[in-house]
Amino acid sequence: PQSATSSPDDQRPGQAPKRALSIEERRKNLVIAVQQKFGVSRGELKGMMGVDPESFNEDEINIIREAAKIAKAQNCDFKTAFNQVKQ
């Protein structure tokens, strides 16, 4: 039984509190996910964006994230989705 003061958001015992990911962590996670899910290499990402993936800023991260959402939703390849975002 839960106590009256607990809420669904309370941490479970032994569970580390969640923290916001740094831009470096989000950038790394996004690049890895795009590589694994869509077969896009770091070199291809660099060619599409014009900068090294390690240097992506917030706007560039958001462009890649949006392209990944489109690719998944439309079941198309990442480059096609990227071109839609960049138009």
C-alpha positions as a Markdown table, in Angstrom:
| # | Residue | x | y | z |
|---|---|---|---|---|
| 1 | Pro | 0.0 | 0.0 | 0.0 |
| 2 | Gln | 1.2 | 3.5 | -0.8 |
| 3 | Ser | 1.2 | 6.2 | 1.7 |
| 4 | Ala | -1.0 | 9.3 | 1.2 |
| 5 | Thr | 2.1 | 11.4 | 0.6 |
| 6 | Ser | 3.6 | 9.4 | -2.2 |
| 7 | Ser | 3.0 | 10.2 | -5.9 |
| 8 | Pro | 3.5 | 8.2 | -9.1 |
| 9 | Asp | 6.6 | 10.4 | -9.7 |
| 10 | Asp | 8.3 | 9.4 | -6.5 |
| 11 | Gln | 11.6 | 7.5 | -7.0 |
| 12 | Arg | 11.8 | 3.8 | -6.2 |
| 13 | Pro | 14.3 | 2.8 | -3.5 |
| 14 | Gly | 17.7 | 2.5 | -5.0 |
| 15 | Gln | 16.8 | 4.3 | -8.2 |
| 16 | Ala | 19.0 | 7.2 | -9.1 |
| 17 | Pro | 17.2 | 10.5 | -9.6 |
| 18 | Lys | 16.7 | 11.6 | -13.2 |
| 19 | Arg | 18.9 | 14.4 | -14.4 |
| 20 | Ala | 18.8 | 16.4 | -17.6 |
| 21 | Leu | 21.2 | 15.1 | -20.2 |
| 22 | Ser | 23.9 | 17.5 | -21.3 |
| 23 | Ile | 24.1 | 18.6 | -24.9 |
| 24 | Glu | 27.1 | 16.3 | -25.3 |
| 25 | Glu | 25.2 | 13.3 | -24.1 |
| 26 | Arg | 22.1 | 14.1 | -26.2 |
| 27 | Arg | 24.3 | 14.6 | -29.3 |
| 28 | Lys | 26.2 | 11.3 | -28.7 |
| 29 | Asn | 22.9 | 9.4 | -28.1 |
| 30 | Leu | 21.3 | 10.9 | -31.2 |
| 31 | Val | 24.2 | 10.2 | -33.5 |
| 32 | Ile | 24.4 | 6.6 | -32.2 |
| 33 | Ala | 20.6 | 6.1 | -32.6 |
| 34 | Val | 20.6 | 7.4 | -36.2 |
| 35 | Gln | 23.6 | 5.2 | -37.1 |
| 36 | Gln | 21.9 | 2.1 | -35.7 |
| 37 | Lys | 18.3 | 2.7 | -36.8 |
| 38 | Phe | 18.9 | 4.2 | -40.2 |
| 39 | Gly | 22.4 | 3.0 | -41.2 |
| 40 | Val | 23.8 | 6.6 | -41.6 |
| 41 | Ser | 27.5 | 7.0 | -41.0 |
| 42 | Arg | 29.1 | 9.9 | -39.1 |
| 43 | Gly | 30.6 | 11.0 | -42.4 |
| 44 | Glu | 27.2 | 11.0 | -44.1 |
| 45 | Leu | 25.8 | 13.1 | -41.2 |
| 46 | Lys | 28.8 | 15.5 | -41.5 |
| 47 | Gly | 28.1 | 15.8 | -45.3 |
| 48 | Met | 24.4 | 16.5 | -44.7 |
| 49 | Met | 24.9 | 19.0 | -41.9 |
| 50 | Gly | 28.2 | 20.6 | -43.0 |
| 51 | Val | 29.8 | 20.1 | -39.5 |
| 52 | Asp | 31.2 | 17.2 | -37.5 |
| 53 | Pro | 28.5 | 15.3 | -35.5 |
| 54 | Glu | 30.6 | 16.0 | -32.4 |
| 55 | Ser | 30.0 | 19.8 | -33.0 |
| 56 | Phe | 26.2 | 19.7 | -33.5 |
| 57 | Asn | 24.5 | 22.5 | -31.7 |
| 58 | Glu | 20.9 | 22.5 | -30.4 |
| 59 | Asp | 19.5 | 23.5 | -33.8 |
| 60 | Glu | 21.4 | 20.8 | -35.6 |
| 61 | Ile | 20.4 | 18.2 | -33.0 |
| 62 | Asn | 16.7 | 19.3 | -33.6 |
| 63 | Ile | 17.1 | 19.0 | -37.4 |
| 64 | Ile | 18.5 | 15.4 | -37.1 |
| 65 | Arg | 15.8 | 14.5 | -34.5 |
| 66 | Glu | 13.0 | 15.8 | -36.8 |
| 67 | Ala | 14.4 | 13.9 | -39.8 |
| 68 | Ala | 14.5 | 10.7 | -37.7 |
| 69 | Lys | 10.8 | 11.2 | -36.7 |
| 70 | Ile | 9.8 | 11.7 | -40.3 |
| 71 | Ala | 11.9 | 8.7 | -41.5 |
| 72 | Lys | 10.2 | 6.5 | -39.0 |
| 73 | Ala | 6.6 | 7.9 | -39.5 |
| 74 | Gln | 6.8 | 7.8 | -43.3 |
| 75 | Asn | 8.9 | 4.6 | -43.5 |
| 76 | Cys | 11.4 | 6.3 | -45.7 |
| 77 | Asp | 15.2 | 6.5 | -45.7 |
| 78 | Phe | 16.9 | 9.1 | -43.5 |
| 79 | Lys | 18.3 | 11.2 | -46.3 |
| 80 | Thr | 14.9 | 11.6 | -47.9 |
| 81 | Ala | 13.5 | 12.7 | -44.5 |
| 82 | Phe | 16.5 | 15.0 | -43.9 |
| 83 | Asn | 15.8 | 16.7 | -47.3 |
| 84 | Gln | 12.2 | 17.3 | -46.3 |
| 85 | Val | 13.3 | 19.0 | -43.0 |
| 86 | Lys | 15.9 | 21.2 | -44.8 |
| 87 | Gln | 13.4 | 22.5 | -47.4 |
